[in-house]
Amino acid sequence: MSSAMGRPREHDDTTRAALRTAAERLVTEGGPEALSVRAVAEAARTTTRAVYALFGSKEGLFVDALAQGAFEFLATEIGQLRETWNPAADLVAVALVFRKLAVEHPARYRIAFQRVVPGLSSGPELAAARARAWSALLVRVQRLADAELLGDKPVQDAAVELNAMMEGLANAELRGNVFRNLPAGGEERAWRAAIENVIAGFREGLPRRYARSASRRSARSSP
């Protein structure tokens, strides 16, 4: 009988999840400087060998456990949103997922979006997770375009502008200076109002498009 029989697997998905959780907690509580291979291993009640086997290095913890985890969170949560008849309201729901990431997982957000650890390399798995999250946003913006609520703005440009607004709101809320004096629930209302205003701005391009279309029709009908 092999002596390895019955021995618990050290480098399985459960260990990976525990290490990710430990890394996030350490960075949330003590900042990026609190993260080390040994500290994560001890917090997850495993060995440094498991950390190296699953993540390769301390940098791997930042990239996989935190940055990649942020984009995986966005892609999963947005993908689970119920699609309604109102594409504008559905985009607001996407923004609230982004807020959920920043508020409930600030360590992931700061590593992925604020780049508080400079020089992190972006491997294929991180790039793929980022692409999935971006695609999830593009699908929702495309529905706005399909409903003719995007004016003349290309879908990609609209998504960039929405993303910039969401990052700005998240940064402001995490700093606390802008949102500090809002009443209970005011943060979410501020997010809703800001995203609704961006979407309303997209719609302002509609009259120009229709005016040009009418002008072309008039020119074609002229003698």
C-alpha positions in Angstrom: 0.0 0.0 0.0 1.4 3.4 -0.9 2.3 5.6 2.0 0.8 8.6 0.1 -2.7 7.1 0.3 -5.0 9.1 2.5 -2.6 12.1 2.5 -4.5 15.4 1.8 -3.7 17.1 -1.4 -1.7 20.2 -0.7 -1.9 22.1 -3.9 -5.5 21.8 -4.9 -8.2 24.4 -5.7 -9.2 24.6 -2.0 -5.7 25.6 -1.1 -5.6 28.1 -3.9 -8.8 29.7 -2.7 -7.6 29.9 0.9 -4.3 31.5 -0.2 -6.2 34.0 -2.4 -8.5 34.9 0.6 -5.5 35.3 2.9 -3.6 37.5 0.4 -6.6 39.7 0.0 -7.1 40.1 3.7 -3.5 40.9 4.4 -3.4 43.6 1.7 -6.8 45.0 2.9 -5.5 45.3 6.5 -1.9 46.3 6.0 -1.4 47.4 2.4 0.7 45.8 -0.3 3.8 45.8 2.0 2.0 43.4 4.3 2.0 40.7 1.7 4.7 38.1 1.8 4.9 34.4 0.8 5.4 33.4 4.5 2.6 35.6 5.8 0.1 34.3 3.3 1.1 30.7 4.0 0.7 31.2 7.7 -2.7 33.0 7.3 -4.0 30.2 5.1 -2.5 27.5 7.4 -0.4 25.9 4.7 3.2 26.0 3.6 5.3 28.3 1.6 5.9 25.4 -0.8 2.2 25.5 -1.6 2.4 29.2 -2.3 5.3 28.7 -4.7 3.7 25.7 -6.4 0.4 27.6 -7.0 1.5 31.2 -7.6 5.2 31.0 -8.3 6.2 34.1 -6.3 5.0 37.0 -4.3 4.3 38.8 -7.5 2.2 35.9 -8.6 0.1 36.4 -5.5 -0.5 40.1 -6.5 -1.3 39.2 -10.1 -3.4 36.0 -9.6 -5.0 36.4 -6.2 -5.8 40.1 -6.5 -5.6 41.6 -10.0 -6.9 38.6 -11.8 -9.4 38.0 -9.0 -10.8 41.5 -9.6 -11.5 41.0 -13.2 -12.9 37.5 -12.6 -15.3 39.0 -10.0 -16.5 41.6 -12.5 -17.0 39.1 -15.4 -18.9 36.6 -13.1 -21.1 39.2 -11.4 -22.0 41.1 -14.6 -22.7 37.8 -16.4 -25.1 36.8 -13.6 -27.2 40.1 -13.9 -30.7 39.6 -15.1 -31.3 41.3 -18.5 -34.4 43.5 -18.5 -36.3 45.5 -21.2 -34.3 48.6 -20.2 -30.7 48.6 -21.4 -29.9 51.9 -19.6 -31.0 50.5 -16.3 -29.0 47.3 -17.0 -25.9 49.5 -17.4 -26.5 51.1 -14.1 -26.6 47.6 -12.6 -23.2 46.9 -14.2 -21.9 50.1 -12.5 -23.2 48.9 -9.1 -21.2 45.6 -9.7 -18.1 47.7 -10.2 -18.9 49.6 -6.9 -19.4 46.2 -5.2 -15.9 45.2 -6.2 -14.4 48.5 -4.9 -16.3 48.5 -1.6 -16.3 44.8 -0.7 -12.9 43.9 -2.2 -10.8 47.1 -2.0 -7.5 45.2 -2.2 -8.4 43.6 -5.4 -9.6 46.9 -6.8 -6.5 48.8 -5.8 -4.1 46.2 -7.3 -6.1 45.9 -10.6 -7.2 49.5 -11.2 -5.1 51.9 -9.1 -1.9 50.0 -9.8 -0.6 50.5 -6.3 2.1 47.8 -6.9 4.0 49.2 -9.9 5.7 46.9 -12.4 3.5 43.9 -12.1 3.7 41.7 -15.2 0.5 40.9 -17.1 0.5 37.2 -18.0 -2.0 35.5 -20.3 -4.4 34.5 -17.5 -4.6 38.0 -16.2 -5.1 39.3 -19.8 -7.8 36.8 -20.4 -9.6 37.7 -17.2 -9.4 41.4 -18.1 -10.8 40.6 -21.6 -13.7 38.7 -20.1 -14.7 41.6 -17.9 -14.4 44.1 -20.7 -16.5 41.9 -23.0 -19.2 41.7 -20.3 -19.3 45.5 -20.3 -19.3 45.7 -24.1 -22.3 43.4 -24.3 -24.4 45.8 -22.1 -23.3 48.9 -24.0 -24.1 47.1 -27.3 -27.7 46.7 -26.1 -27.8 50.5 -25.6 -26.7 50.9 -29.2 -29.2 48.4 -30.4 -31.9 50.4 -28.8 -30.6 53.5 -30.6 -29.7 55.2 -27.3 -26.0 55.8 -28.1 -26.2 58.7 -30.5 -23.2 58.8 -32.8 -20.9 57.3 -30.3 -19.2 53.9 -31.1 -19.8 51.2 -28.6 -16.1 50.9 -27.7 -15.8 54.7 -27.0 -19.0 54.6 -24.9 -17.6 51.7 -22.9 -14.3 53.6 -22.3 -16.2 56.6 -21.0 -18.4 54.5 -18.7 -15.4 52.7 -17.4 -13.6 56.0 -16.7 -16.7 57.2 -14.7 -16.9 54.0 -12.7 -13.2 54.2 -11.8 -13.5 57.8 -10.8 -16.5 57.1 -8.6 -14.8 54.1 -7.0 -11.6 56.1 -6.3 -13.6 58.9 -4.8 -15.6 56.5 -2.6 -12.5 54.7 -1.4 -10.8 58.0 -0.5 -14.0 58.9 1.4 -13.6 62.7 1.1 -16.4 63.2 -1.5 -18.8 60.6 -0.1 -18.3 61.2 3.6 -21.2 63.5 4.3 -23.8 61.7 2.2 -26.8 60.3 4.1 -27.2 56.5 4.4 -27.6 55.0 0.9 -26.3 58.2 -0.7 -23.3 56.5 -2.2 -25.3 54.2 -4.3 -27.7 57.0 -5.3 -24.6 59.1 -6.4 -23.4 56.2 -8.5 -26.8 55.8 -10.1 -27.2 59.5 -10.9 -23.6 59.7 -12.4 -24.1 56.7 -14.7 -27.6 57.9 -15.7 -26.1 61.3 -16.6 -23.4 59.7 -18.8 -26.0 57.6 -20.6 -28.2 60.7 -21.1 -25.1 62.4 -22.6 -24.9 59.6 -25.1 -28.4 60.3 -26.2 -27.7 63.9 -26.9 -26.0 62.8 -30.1 -29.3 61.5 -31.4 -30.7 64.8 -32.8 -27.5 65.4 -34.7 -27.7 62.0 -36.4 -31.3 62.4 -37.3 -30.7 65.9 -38.6 -28.0 64.7 -40.9 -30.2 61.8 -42.0 -33.0 64.3 -42.8 -30.6 66.6 -44.6 -29.5 63.7 -46.8 -33.1 62.7 -47.6 -33.9 66.3 -48.5 -30.8 66.6 -50.8 -31.8 63.4 -52.6 -35.3 64.7 -53.2 -34.2 68.1 -54.5 -34.3 68.6 -58.3 
